[in-house]
């Protein structure tokens, strides 16, 4: 009864707010919440309960119910409770309804009822061997994990480690531990595949860790897999399948190509084998007769058969596939970007573009054909050669710029020049047919565009990686201009200061180049340039290995290098003196000295409150105060859903305040608290409004002026909260100034600009 009343009250409040002309907004995700955007188009394993599939991907995991397929595949990631990434193998236990997930670092998750439970025992355990989990076998409430250091037994009801079986190699002078490739429990006996063949022991054996207490029933064959189907045991070597009769292997089937995996179906055997396309699935009867076969279109890692008889296979290069008819298969996986690697990100009002290219430590091309992904209205659109034939020969996109006035998009490729998309049908590539110079490393085949940026006049500025000239400008009318920056052998990702000067790092330890056209693109006689390097009087950089630059709201240029950060404060054109970079000396918790001096800084982004978001190699992401003297937060794989501590790119949506983190293992978003400040408070938004029952996130007031004054009272005028905006937004935890939770009711919001003008009154409703 109470729930029904609350629902009615909630809808009444919504109607009242709409009727009064007040803003009523929902939001995609609560503030302060992380969201992962991962590719699910590669599958490394699959298990099933007969109706629902549990599929492993390199970075995530998803479920798909073949009966209720109208709801589609459901993705999961660290943002949803997974403890790690780097999936390796999966198993399903019918008694407890538990999915067991194994990671490449030894971590273990149990998944049930859309909830994850972590068992970090093996990950944290100190062992001499690599922590690889080879197979997960589940039976009657227990999971048996075959690993390089033996067998780990998990009681799935109690969610605890029941036992570890570590075989000491008595034949080795080092007395090391024998790896176990596969393991099963028949109820009365254990069977283990390890060095030297097949081993058997009674489940009541009190000395399981002593290999001498096991019976080595086969020393001839090198088995890779063992399964139990209809109380019969089957084994597979590199290219043969056996059945076990009276503990003696009997040959059933010989494969002309290598066996990739071996699984049990519905009264039949599923055999993944190598083929010209990468892999095919062979279906065998329990007598070893080949009854069916189809091409998987790539190497496969595991196969299952559902209650309805359908065959599903995990293909490492293209995802989870369902066999339809003959060699025809169909993909099933959640929507996501085309690749995990994120080298550049351009977000604007939840319209996000991602470039998946990159280069290695020697500045060589990665030859990544995943190209580009676009996320808008909650959907992904991919721009790859398999989806869009216009990308047949294009690759390695590393830079993105967009003119928000015209909608024109610009993409820089580390090999294939500049791509301009003015609309869905416009597709212009500037390479050999353009003013862009040939790359000195690759000759006439390459135009290595590495930096893009738009100035206040909508001129597109372009830097090339290794060419002469290195700097170009494309005007809105289509005119091209080139600028030879003589000392800059290499280009880099560029930024433009408030005076229109072009700044870019000279990758390959060349410091920083600055170019000033004096406002005249056509006349180069009045142009000037300057270089910053290490050494007093030369720029005082912390290192010549500069990776990134960012201009903040005070027109300061922040520098990210392989030896931390520095800042150049006086950037007004033209240069009339020698400027020096300053390296802030900080005292962060657990670290003091020059700013991030021990880190390789890859990316710097400035949010609406002028705070600095810094991406590093091995150090994750750092949030620093506007002057970078105070550490606000550090995000790593240990305390956040970041998929990697190597953060290559951080970009911020100026409209929503969302912070996007790009790594080689995927893209994640933190729904951030700071947006760009507005010119006035006329278009301020309050969301969610009304606040629905059960909502536990923060409330945001967005579209404010810088340092706007916010006062919230109840309907009687009693003070609830008084605060100021951060950038153009206020984030409120739904508590009053004493820390008490806000109760059901209507509350008034008063907005005042920093100059004391333009008061505005809004309303927000809470329904508890």
C-alpha positions in Angstrom: 0.0 0.0 0.0 2.8 2.4 0.9 4.7 1.6 -2.3 1.5 2.3 -4.4 1.0 5.6 -2.6 4.7 6.6 -3.2 4.3 5.8 -6.9 1.2 7.9 -7.2 2.8 10.8 -5.3 5.9 10.6 -7.5 3.8 10.9 -10.7 1.8 13.7 -9.2 4.9 15.7 -8.4 6.2 15.1 -12.0 3.0 16.4 -13.4 3.1 19.5 -11.1 6.7 20.3 -12.1 5.9 20.0 -15.8 2.7 22.0 -15.5 4.7 24.8 -13.7 7.2 24.9 -16.6 10.0 23.8 -14.4 12.8 21.6 -15.7 12.2 17.9 -15.2 15.2 15.9 -16.3 16.4 12.3 -16.0 20.0 11.3 -16.3 21.7 8.3 -17.9 24.0 7.7 -14.9 24.3 9.2 -11.5 27.1 11.6 -10.7 30.2 10.0 -9.3 29.3 6.7 -10.9 31.7 4.9 -13.3 30.6 3.4 -16.6 32.7 1.1 -18.8 32.6 1.1 -22.6 34.3 -2.1 -23.6 34.5 -4.2 -26.7 32.7 -7.6 -26.4 33.6 -8.8 -29.9 36.2 -11.3 -28.9 35.4 -14.4 -26.8 37.8 -16.4 -24.8 35.4 -18.8 -23.2 31.7 -19.8 -22.7 29.7 -21.8 -20.2 25.9 -22.5 -19.9 23.1 -23.7 -17.7 21.3 -25.0 -20.8 19.4 -21.8 -21.5 21.7 -18.9 -20.5 25.1 -18.4 -21.9 28.0 -17.0 -19.8 30.6 -15.6 -22.2 34.1 -14.3 -21.4 35.7 -11.5 -23.4 39.2 -10.1 -23.0 38.1 -7.2 -21.0 34.6 -8.2 -19.7 31.9 -10.7 -19.4 28.3 -11.0 -20.6 25.2 -13.2 -20.2 22.7 -14.0 -22.9 19.4 -15.9 -22.3 18.5 -17.8 -25.4 14.9 -18.2 -24.2 14.4 -14.6 -23.2 16.5 -13.3 -26.0 14.3 -10.2 -26.4 16.3 -8.5 -23.6 19.6 -9.0 -25.5 23.0 -9.7 -24.1 23.8 -8.2 -20.7 27.3 -6.8 -20.3 29.3 -6.7 -17.1 32.7 -5.1 -16.3 34.6 -3.7 -13.3 32.0 -0.9 -13.2 29.4 -3.5 -12.5 31.3 -5.4 -9.7 33.8 -7.6 -11.5 37.1 -7.5 -9.5 39.5 -7.6 -12.4 40.0 -8.0 -16.2 42.0 -10.3 -18.4 39.5 -13.2 -18.5 40.8 -16.7 -19.0 38.3 -19.4 -18.3 34.8 -20.0 -17.0 32.7 -22.8 -15.5 29.1 -23.3 -14.3 27.8 -25.3 -11.4 24.2 -26.5 -11.7 23.7 -27.3 -8.0 24.4 -23.8 -6.7 23.6 -21.9 -10.0 27.0 -20.2 -9.7 29.3 -19.1 -12.6 33.0 -19.3 -11.8 35.3 -16.8 -13.5 39.0 -17.1 -13.7 41.4 -14.3 -14.5 44.9 -14.4 -16.0 46.4 -13.1 -12.8 44.9 -15.8 -10.7 41.9 -13.8 -9.4 38.6 -15.6 -9.1 35.0 -14.2 -9.1 31.8 -16.1 -8.4 28.7 -14.7 -10.2 25.1 -15.4 -9.2 21.9 -13.4 -9.4 23.7 -10.6 -11.2 26.2 -10.2 -8.3 29.9 -10.8 -8.1 31.7 -12.3 -5.1 35.5 -12.1 -5.2 37.9 -14.8 -4.0 41.4 -13.3 -4.3 43.1 -16.3 -2.7 45.2 -17.4 -5.7 45.9 -13.9 -6.9 47.4 -12.9 -3.5 49.1 -16.2 -2.8 52.9 -16.2 -3.2 53.9 -19.0 -5.6 57.0 -19.5 -7.8 54.9 -20.5 -10.8 53.0 -18.2 -13.2 49.4 -17.9 -11.9 47.6 -19.4 -14.9 44.2 -21.1 -14.6 43.9 -23.7 -17.4 40.4 -25.0 -16.8 37.4 -24.7 -14.5 35.4 -27.8 -13.8 32.3 -27.6 -11.6 30.4 -30.5 -10.1 27.9 -30.9 -7.3 28.6 -27.5 -5.5 32.3 -27.5 -6.0 34.6 -25.9 -8.5 38.0 -27.4 -9.4 40.4 -25.0 -10.9 43.3 -26.6 -12.8 46.3 -24.2 -12.6 50.0 -24.1 -13.1 50.4 -24.6 -9.4 48.0 -27.5 -9.0 44.3 -27.7 -8.3 42.2 -25.2 -6.3 39.0 -26.6 -4.9 36.2 -24.0 -4.0 33.1 -24.8 -1.9 30.6 -22.8 -3.9 27.9 -23.0 -1.2 30.2 -21.5 1.5 32.3 -19.5 -1.1 35.5 -20.5 0.5 38.7 -22.4 -0.6 38.2 -26.0 0.6 41.5 -27.4 -0.5 44.5 -26.9 -2.7 46.2 -29.9 -4.3 49.8 -29.1 -5.3 51.7 -31.9 -7.0 55.4 -31.8 -6.1 57.4 -32.9 -9.1 59.5 -35.8 -7.6 61.3 -36.2 -10.9 62.7 -32.7 -10.9 65.9 -31.8 -9.1 64.3 -28.5 -8.2 61.4 -30.3 -6.5 59.0 -27.8 -8.2 55.2 -27.9 -8.6 53.6 -29.8 -11.5 51.1 -27.8 -13.5 47.6 -29.4 -14.0 46.0 -28.9 -17.4 42.6 -30.5 -16.6 40.8 -32.1 -13.7 37.4 -33.9 -13.1 35.6 -35.6 -10.2 33.6 -38.7 -11.0 32.2 -38.9 -7.5 34.5 -41.7 -6.4 37.7 -40.7 -8.2 39.7 -37.7 -9.2 41.4 -37.6 -12.6 44.1 -35.1 -13.4 46.0 -34.3 -16.6 49.6 -33.2 -15.8 53.2 -33.9 -16.7 53.7 -37.5 -17.6 50.1 -38.2 -18.6 47.0 -39.1 -16.7 46.7 -39.6 -12.9 43.9 -41.1 -10.8 43.2 -41.0 -7.1 40.4 -41.9 -4.8 38.4 -38.9 -3.4 39.0 -40.3 0.0 42.8 -40.3 -0.5 44.3 -38.5 2.6 47.6 -37.7 0.8 46.4 -36.0 -2.4 49.4 -33.6 -2.4 51.8 -36.5 -2.7 52.0 -37.5 -6.3 53.2 -40.9 -5.3 49.8 -41.6 -3.9 48.2 -41.1 -7.3 48.1 -43.9 -9.9 49.7 -42.8 -13.2 47.4 -44.8 -15.5 48.8 -43.4 -18.7 52.4 -42.3 -19.4 52.3 -42.6 -23.2 50.1 -39.7 -24.3 50.3 -36.0 -23.6 46.8 -35.1 -22.8 45.4 -31.5 -22.9 41.8 -32.0 -21.9 39.6 -34.4 -20.0 35.8 -34.2 -19.8 33.0 -36.4 -18.3 29.9 -37.0 -20.3 27.1 -39.3 -19.3 29.4 -41.0 -16.7 31.9 -41.7 -19.4 35.4 -40.1 -19.5 36.9 -38.6 -22.7 40.4 -37.2 -23.3 42.1 -35.2 -26.0 45.7 -34.8 -27.0 47.0 -32.3 -29.6 45.2 -34.1 -32.4 43.5 -37.2 -31.0 40.4 -38.0 -29.0 40.2 -41.0 -26.6 37.6 -42.6 -24.3 38.7 -44.2 -21.1 37.7 -47.8 -20.6 38.8 -49.6 -17.5 41.3 -46.8 -17.0 42.8 -47.5 -20.4 42.6 -44.8 -23.2 41.0 -46.1 -26.4 41.4 -44.0 -29.6 38.1 -42.6 -30.9 39.0 -40.0 -33.5 42.2 -38.5 -35.1 42.1 -34.9 -36.3 44.2 -33.9 -39.3 44.8 -30.5 -37.7 45.5 -29.3 -34.2 42.7 -29.5 -31.6 42.0 -26.1 -30.1 39.5 -27.2 -27.4 37.4 -30.2 -26.4 34.0 -29.9 -24.7 30.9 -31.9 -24.0 27.5 -31.3 -25.7 24.1 -33.0 -25.4 25.2 -36.7 -25.8 27.9 -35.6 -28.2 31.5 -34.3 -28.3 32.4 -30.8 -29.5 35.9 -30.5 -30.9 37.4 -27.2 -32.0 40.1 -27.7 -34.6 42.4 -25.5 -36.7 41.4 -24.7 -40.3 42.2 -22.3 -43.1 39.8 -19.7 -41.7 41.3 -20.1 -38.3 39.0 -22.7 -36.8 36.1 -25.1 -37.3 33.9 -27.1 -34.9 33.6 -30.9 -35.3 30.7 -32.7 -33.7 31.4 -36.3 -32.7 29.1 -39.0 -31.5 30.2 -40.7 -28.2 31.5 -43.5 -30.4 33.8 -41.1 -32.2 31.8 -40.8 -35.4 32.0 -37.4 -37.1 28.3 -36.3 -37.4 28.6 -32.6 -38.2 31.1 -29.8 -38.9 31.0 -26.1 -39.6 33.4 -23.2 -40.1 33.8 -20.8 -37.1 35.5 -18.1 -39.1 38.4 -17.9 -36.6 40.2 -19.8 -33.9 37.8 -20.9 -31.1 38.4 -21.4 -27.4 35.3 -23.2 -26.1 31.9 -24.5 -27.3 28.6 -25.4 -25.7 25.2 -26.9 -26.7 22.0 -25.6 -25.2 18.9 -27.5 -24.2 17.3 -26.6 -27.6 20.2 -28.3 -29.4 21.8 -25.1 -30.7 25.5 -24.9 -30.9 27.5 -21.9 -29.7 31.2 -21.3 -30.0 33.5 -18.7 -28.5 35.7 -17.3 -31.3 38.7 -15.4 -30.0 38.8 -12.9 -32.9 35.1 -12.1 -33.4 33.1 -13.0 -30.3 30.3 -15.4 -29.4 28.7 -17.2 -32.4 25.6 -19.3 -32.9 25.5 -21.9 -35.6 22.5 -21.1 -37.8 22.8 -23.5 -40.8 25.7 -25.1 -42.6 28.7 -22.7 -42.2 26.4 -19.8 -41.5 26.8 -18.3 -38.0 25.4 -15.2 -36.3 27.2 -13.0 -33.7 25.7 -12.4 -30.3 27.5 -9.8 -28.0 26.7 -6.5 -26.4 27.3 -3.3 -28.3 30.6 -1.6 -27.7 33.5 0.1 -29.4 35.4 -1.8 -32.1 38.6 -2.1 -30.0 39.8 -1.8 -26.5 42.7 0.5 -27.3 41.8 4.2 -26.9 44.4 6.7 -28.2 42.2 9.8 -28.6 38.8 10.6 -27.3 36.5 13.5 -28.3 33.3 13.9 -26.2 30.7 16.6 -26.5 27.3 16.5 -24.8 27.4 12.7 -24.7 28.4 12.3 -28.3 31.7 10.5 -28.1 34.3 9.7 -30.7 37.2 7.3 -30.1 40.3 6.7 -32.2 41.7 3.2 -31.8 45.1 3.7 -33.4 48.4 4.4 -31.8 52.2 3.9 -32.0 54.7 2.0 -30.1 57.6 3.1 -27.9 59.8 3.5 -30.9 57.2 5.7 -32.6 56.3 2.9 -35.0 52.8 2.4 -36.4 50.6 -0.2 -34.7 48.7 -0.8 -38.0 45.4 -0.9 -36.1 42.4 -1.3 -38.5 39.8 -0.9 -35.7 39.8 2.8 -36.7 36.9 4.8 -35.1 33.9 4.3 -32.9 31.1 6.7 -32.2 28.8 6.6 -29.1 25.7 8.6 -29.2 22.1 8.2 -27.8 23.3 5.1 -26.0 24.4 3.3 -29.2 27.7 2.5 -30.8 28.4 3.0 -34.5 31.7 1.5 -35.8 33.8 2.8 -38.6 36.0 -0.2 -39.6 36.7 -1.9 -42.9 34.4 -4.8 -42.0 31.5 -2.4 -41.5 32.3 0.5 -43.8 34.1 -0.3 -47.1 35.4 3.3 -47.2 37.9 2.2 -44.5 39.3 -0.7 -46.5 42.8 0.7 -46.7 42.7 3.2 -43.8 44.1 2.5 -40.3 45.8 3.9 -37.2 43.7 6.9 -36.3 45.3 8.8 -33.4 43.7 12.3 -33.4 40.2 13.8 -33.5 38.9 17.3 -33.8 35.3 18.6 -34.4 33.8 21.9 -35.3 30.7 22.0 -33.1 29.3 24.9 -35.2 29.3 23.0 -38.5 29.4 19.4 -37.3 32.5 18.8 -39.4 34.8 16.0 -38.1 38.5 15.7 -38.6 40.5 12.5 -38.0 44.3 12.2 -38.1 45.8 8.8 -39.1 49.3 7.8 -38.1 49.8 6.5 -41.6 46.9 7.5 -43.9 46.8 11.3 -43.6 43.7 13.4 -42.8 40.1 12.3 -43.0 37.4 15.0 -43.2 33.7 14.0 -42.6 31.4 17.1 -43.0 28.3 14.9 -42.8 27.3 11.2 -43.1 27.9 11.2 -46.9 31.0 13.4 -47.0 34.3 11.4 -46.9 37.4 13.2 -48.0 40.9 11.7 -47.4 44.0 13.9 -47.8 47.1 11.9 -48.4 49.2 11.7 -51.5 46.8 14.0 -53.3 47.3 16.8 -50.8 49.7 19.4 -49.5 50.7 17.1 -46.7 54.3 16.0 -47.0 55.4 12.4 -47.2 56.6 10.8 -44.0 60.4 10.6 -43.9 60.2 7.2 -42.3 57.7 5.6 -44.7 58.2 7.6 -47.9 55.4 8.5 -50.3 53.1 5.8 -48.8 52.5 7.7 -45.6 51.2 10.9 -44.3 51.5 10.7 -40.5 49.0 13.2 -39.0 49.4 13.2 -35.3 48.0 16.5 -34.0 44.7 18.3 -34.7 43.1 21.5 -33.3 40.7 24.3 -34.2 41.5 27.9 -33.4 39.0 30.7 -32.7 38.6 31.4 -36.4 37.8 27.7 -37.1 41.1 27.1 -38.9 42.1 23.5 -38.5 45.7 23.1 -37.5 47.6 19.9 -38.3 51.0 18.5 -37.2 52.7 15.6 -38.9 54.9 13.1 -37.2 58.1 13.1 -39.2 58.1 15.3 -42.2 59.1 18.7 -43.6 57.0 20.8 -43.3 55.5 19.7 -40.0 52.7 22.2 -39.4 49.7 23.0 -41.6 46.5 25.0 -41.5 43.2 24.4 -43.4 40.9 27.4 -43.4 37.0 27.1 -43.4 37.0 28.1 -47.0 39.3 25.1 -47.9 42.6 27.0 -48.4 45.7 25.2 -47.2 48.9 26.7 -45.7 52.1 25.0 -44.6 54.7 26.1 -42.1 58.2 24.7 -41.9 59.3 24.7 -38.3 63.0 24.1 -38.9 64.1 22.7 -35.6 61.0 20.5 -35.1 61.9 17.1 -36.8 58.8 15.5 -35.2 55.3 16.8 -34.6 53.0 16.0 -31.8 49.5 16.5 -30.4 48.9 20.2 -30.5 47.2 22.8 -28.3 46.4 26.5 -29.1 46.8 29.3 -26.5 44.6 32.4 -26.1 46.8 34.4 -28.5 46.5 31.8 -31.3 50.0 30.4 -30.9 50.4 26.7 -31.8 52.1 24.6 -29.3 53.2 21.0 -29.9 55.7 18.5 -28.5 58.5 17.4 -30.8 58.2 13.7 -30.1 61.4 11.7 -30.0 62.9 13.9 -27.2 62.8 17.2 -29.1 61.2 19.3 -26.4 58.4 21.8 -27.4 57.8 23.9 -30.4 55.7 27.1 -30.4 54.6 28.8 -33.7 53.1 32.3 -34.0 51.7 33.4 -37.3 51.0 37.0 -36.0 47.4 36.5 -37.2 48.4 36.2 -40.9 48.2 32.8 -42.4 49.2 34.0 -45.9 52.2 36.0 -44.8 55.0 33.9 -43.2 57.5 36.8 -43.2 56.2 38.1 -39.8 56.0 34.6 -38.3 58.0 33.6 -35.3 58.7 30.4 -33.4 60.4 29.3 -30.2 61.6 26.1 -28.6 61.6 24.8 -25.1 64.1 22.3 -24.0 65.9 21.3 -20.9 68.4 23.7 -19.3 68.2 27.1 -17.8 67.8 29.8 -20.4 66.4 27.2 -22.9 63.1 26.6 -21.3 63.9 24.6 -18.2 61.8 21.6 -19.1 62.0 18.6 -16.7 62.8 16.5 -19.8 62.9 16.8 -23.6 60.6 13.7 -23.7 57.4 15.7 -23.8 54.2 13.7 -24.6 51.3 16.2 -24.1 50.3 19.8 -23.5 47.2 21.4 -22.1 46.0 25.0 -21.8 44.1 25.9 -18.7 41.6 28.6 -18.0 44.4 31.0 -17.0 46.2 30.5 -20.3 48.9 28.5 -18.7 50.4 25.7 -20.6 50.8 22.5 -18.6 53.5 20.1 -19.8 53.5 16.3 -19.5 56.8 14.5 -19.9 58.6 11.2 -19.1 59.8 12.9 -15.9 56.6 14.5 -14.6 54.9 17.9 -15.2 55.8 21.5 -15.5 54.0 24.7 -16.4 54.7 27.8 -18.5 52.7 30.7 -17.1 53.4 33.7 -19.4 52.2 32.6 -22.8 51.0 35.9 -24.3 52.2 36.6 -27.9 54.4 37.6 -29.3 57.4 36.1 -27.4 59.7 39.0 -26.4 61.8 37.3 -23.8 63.0 33.8 -22.8 60.3 32.0 -20.9 61.1 29.3 -18.4 59.0 26.3 -17.4 58.4 25.9 -13.7 58.2 22.4 -12.1 56.0 22.6 -9.0 57.4 21.0 -5.9 54.6 19.1 -4.1 54.1 17.1 -1.0 51.5 14.5 -1.8 50.6 11.7 0.6 53.3 9.0 0.1 55.1 11.1 -2.5 57.0 14.4 -2.4 59.3 16.3 -4.8 58.9 17.6 -8.3 55.3 17.1 -9.6 54.9 13.5 -10.7 58.6 13.3 -11.4 58.6 9.5 -11.2 55.8 9.1 -13.8 55.6 9.1 -17.5 52.8 11.6 -18.1 50.7 10.8 -21.2 47.7 13.1 -21.0 46.5 16.3 -19.2 42.9 17.5 -19.3 41.4 20.6 -17.7 37.9 20.5 -16.3 35.3 23.3 -15.8 36.8 24.1 -12.4 40.3 24.5 -13.9 41.4 21.3 -12.1 43.9 19.0 -13.9 43.3 15.4 -14.7 46.5 13.6 -15.5 47.0 10.2 -17.1 50.2 8.3 -16.5 52.0 5.1 -17.3 51.7 2.6 -14.4 50.3 5.3 -12.1 46.7 5.5 -13.3 44.9 8.9 -13.3 45.4 11.8 -10.9 43.1 14.7 -10.1 44.9 17.8 -9.0 43.9 21.2 -7.8 44.0 24.1 -10.3 47.6 25.0 -9.3 48.5 21.2 -9.1 49.8 21.7 -5.6 47.0 19.5 -4.0 46.2 15.9 -4.8 42.4 15.5 -4.8 42.3 11.9 -5.9 44.3 9.2 -7.6 42.4 6.4 -9.5 44.1 3.1 -10.2 43.0 -0.4 -11.0 43.0 -1.2 -7.3 40.5 1.5 -6.2 38.4 2.1 -9.4 37.0 0.5 -12.5 40.0 1.7 -14.5 40.9 -1.3 -16.8 44.6 -0.4 -16.8 47.0 1.8 -14.9 48.4 3.0 -18.2 46.1 5.9 -19.0 46.9 7.1 -22.5 44.2 9.8 -22.8 41.9 11.8 -20.6 39.1 13.9 -22.2 36.3 15.9 -20.6 32.9 16.5 -21.9 32.5 20.3 -21.4 28.7 20.1 -21.4 28.2 17.2 -18.9 31.4 17.3 -17.0 31.9 13.5 -17.7 35.6 12.4 -17.6 36.7 9.8 -20.2 39.7 7.7 -19.5 41.3 5.9 -22.4 43.6 2.9 -21.9 44.9 0.0 -24.1 42.5 -2.2 -22.2 39.4 -0.1 -22.7 37.4 3.1 -22.1 35.7 4.1 -18.9 33.7 7.2 -17.8 33.5 8.9 -14.5 30.4 11.1 -14.4 32.2 14.2 -13.2 31.3 17.1 -10.9 32.7 20.0 -12.9 31.3 21.4 -16.1 32.2 24.5 -18.1 30.7 27.7 -16.6 27.8 29.4 -18.4 27.5 33.1 -19.2 24.4 33.3 -17.1 22.1 31.2 -15.0 19.1 31.4 -17.3 19.4 27.8 -18.6 20.3 26.1 -15.3 19.1 22.5 -15.0 18.4 20.4 -12.0 18.5 16.7 -12.3 17.2 14.3 -11.5 14.0 16.2 -10.8 11.9 15.0 -9.1 14.3 12.7 -7.2 12.6 9.3 -7.4 12.2 6.8 -4.5 15.3 4.7 -3.8 17.6 7.1 -5.7 21.1 7.0 -4.0 23.1 9.1 -6.3 23.9 12.8 -6.2 21.8 15.7 -7.5 23.3 18.1 -10.0 22.5 21.7 -10.8 24.2 22.4 -14.1 24.5 25.4 -16.5 25.7 27.8 -13.9 28.0 30.8 -14.0 31.5 30.5 -12.5 31.4 30.6 -8.7 27.6 31.0 -8.6 26.0 31.2 -5.2 23.5 28.4 -4.5 20.9 28.5 -1.6 18.4 25.7 -1.1 15.5 26.0 1.4 12.4 24.1 2.3 9.0 25.5 1.4 8.9 27.4 4.6 12.2 29.2 3.9 14.3 27.1 6.4 17.9 26.8 5.1 18.9 23.4 3.8 22.2 24.1 1.9 24.4 27.0 0.9 27.3 26.4 -1.5 29.0 27.7 -4.6 29.4 26.1 -8.1 32.5 24.2 -9.2 33.0 25.4 -12.8 29.4 25.5 -14.0 27.9 22.8 -11.7 27.0 22.0 -8.1 26.9 18.4 -7.0 24.7 17.8 -3.9 24.6 14.6 -1.9 20.9 15.1 -0.9 21.8 16.0 2.7 21.2 19.3 4.5 24.0 21.3 6.1 23.8 19.2 9.3 24.2 15.9 7.4 20.6 14.8 7.6 19.0 13.0 4.7 16.5 15.1 2.8 12.8 14.1 3.4 9.9 14.0 1.0 8.8 17.5 -0.1 9.3 20.5 -2.4 12.5 22.5 -2.0 13.4 25.9 -3.4 16.7 26.6 -5.2 18.0 30.2 -5.4 20.8 30.9 -7.9 22.9 34.1 -7.8 25.8 35.0 -10.1 29.2 35.8 -8.7 28.5 39.5 -9.3 25.3 39.3 -7.2 22.9 39.6 -10.1 20.4 37.5 -11.9 18.6 35.7 -9.1 16.7 32.7 -10.2 14.3 30.4 -8.3 13.8 26.8 -9.2 12.2 23.9 -7.4 13.2 20.3 -6.7 11.0 17.6 -5.4 12.1 14.6 -3.3 9.9 11.5 -3.1 11.2 9.0 -0.4 
